[in-house]
Amino acid sequence: MLVVEPLYSIKDDKMSRPQTLLSRPCTLLIKNEPGEAIFEVAVGQAIDEILSALGENSKQAIYRHLKMVYGIDKEDIPYKVEDFAKAIEQTFGSVAKVIEIKIIERLHSQYEDFCYAPKNRELDFAEYITDMQNCLEPKV
């Protein structure tokens, strides 16, 4: 994360009046890859690692199933966590909770300072991911 202090105005020979660049401090979330924030990359990697434990062929079959049946591309999963959670719950039934818990464990190993308090006293995968993301993202 990078905090940029205000730059009130600049003027050069080509400008008729000073131009304001930033009127107040802002926080920039540094991107890991073009268009992807670090947290979204971590979510995608955690999901990929956990699904890899099922074997490469099974993992690829799951990604194809998510795309064909639910319209969720592998790259979009970090941005469609609720849809992903519903899709694996419908696909795997009660086994989906095991997959979700393993993904949560993997993420928690990277973000150990995050503390989750379920709103309904029951672990909710999408809520956990959303709460973690909201906690970790800088407030602008």
C-alpha positions in Angstrom: 0.0 0.0 0.0 1.3 3.4 -0.9 0.0 6.7 0.6 0.3 9.7 -1.7 0.3 13.1 -0.1 -1.6 16.0 -1.7 -0.1 17.9 -4.6 -2.2 21.0 -4.8 -1.1 22.5 -8.1 1.5 22.6 -10.8 2.1 25.0 -13.6 4.4 24.9 -16.5 5.0 27.1 -19.6 2.2 25.3 -21.6 -0.6 25.9 -19.0 -2.5 29.2 -18.7 -3.3 28.4 -15.0 -2.1 26.0 -12.3 -3.7 22.5 -12.5 -4.6 20.5 -9.4 -3.4 17.0 -9.4 -4.6 15.7 -6.0 -6.7 17.7 -3.6 -6.3 15.3 -0.7 -4.2 12.4 0.4 -5.2 9.1 -1.2 -4.2 5.5 -0.7 -3.2 3.3 -3.6 -3.5 -0.5 -3.5 -0.5 -1.7 -5.4 -1.4 -4.3 -8.0 0.3 -7.6 -8.4 -0.7 -8.1 -12.0 -2.5 -5.8 -14.3 -6.0 -5.4 -13.1 -5.6 -7.7 -10.1 -5.2 -6.6 -6.5 -3.0 -8.7 -4.3 -5.9 -10.1 -2.3 -7.7 -11.3 -5.4 -4.6 -13.1 -6.5 -4.2 -14.7 -3.1 -7.9 -16.0 -3.3 -7.4 -17.4 -6.8 -4.1 -19.1 -5.7 -5.7 -20.6 -2.6 -8.6 -22.0 -4.5 -6.3 -23.4 -7.2 -4.0 -25.0 -4.6 -6.9 -26.7 -2.7 -8.5 -27.9 -5.9 -5.1 -29.2 -7.0 -5.2 -31.6 -4.1 -8.0 -33.4 -5.9 -5.6 -34.0 -8.9 -4.9 -32.0 -12.0 -7.6 -33.7 -14.1 -10.2 -33.2 -11.4 -9.2 -29.6 -10.9 -9.6 -28.9 -14.6 -12.9 -30.7 -14.7 -14.2 -28.5 -11.8 -13.1 -25.3 -13.6 -14.8 -26.5 -16.8 -18.0 -27.4 -14.9 -18.0 -23.9 -13.2 -17.7 -22.2 -16.5 -20.2 -24.3 -18.5 -22.9 -24.8 -15.8 -22.5 -21.6 -13.7 -20.8 -19.2 -16.2 -17.8 -18.7 -13.8 -14.4 -18.4 -15.4 -11.4 -19.4 -13.2 -10.1 -15.9 -13.4 -13.4 -14.5 -12.2 -13.7 -16.6 -9.0 -12.1 -14.0 -6.7 -14.6 -11.4 -7.9 -17.6 -13.8 -7.7 -17.0 -15.5 -4.4 -20.8 -15.9 -3.6 -21.5 -17.4 -7.0 -18.5 -19.7 -6.6 -19.6 -20.8 -3.1 -23.1 -21.6 -4.3 -21.8 -23.5 -7.3 -19.5 -25.7 -5.3 -22.2 -26.3 -2.7 -24.6 -27.4 -5.4 -21.9 -29.5 -7.1 -20.4 -31.2 -4.0 -23.1 -31.0 -1.4 -21.8 -31.3 2.1 -18.3 -32.0 0.9 -18.2 -28.3 -0.3 -17.8 -27.2 3.4 -14.5 -29.2 3.5 -13.2 -27.5 0.3 -14.3 -24.1 1.7 -12.6 -24.7 5.0 -9.4 -25.7 3.3 -9.4 -22.6 1.2 -10.0 -20.5 4.3 -7.1 -22.2 6.1 -4.9 -21.5 3.2 -5.9 -17.8 3.1 -5.6 -17.5 6.9 -2.0 -18.8 6.7 -1.2 -15.7 4.6 -3.3 -13.2 6.6 -3.0 -14.5 10.2 -4.0 -11.1 11.8 -7.5 -11.4 10.3 -10.1 -12.4 12.8 -13.6 -13.6 11.6 -16.7 -13.5 13.7 -19.6 -15.2 11.8 -22.8 -13.1 11.8 -25.1 -16.2 12.2 -22.8 -18.3 14.4 -22.1 -20.5 11.4 -19.1 -20.4 9.1 -20.1 -18.8 5.8 -17.4 -19.0 3.1 -18.5 -16.0 1.0 -19.0 -13.9 4.1 -15.5 -14.9 5.4 -13.8 -13.9 2.1 -15.7 -10.6 1.8 -15.0 -9.7 5.4 -11.3 -10.5 5.0 -11.1 -8.5 1.8 -12.9 -5.5 3.5 -10.6 -5.7 6.5 -7.5 -5.8 4.4 -8.3 -3.2 1.8 -7.3 0.3 2.6 -10.1 2.7 3.4 -10.0 5.7 1.0 
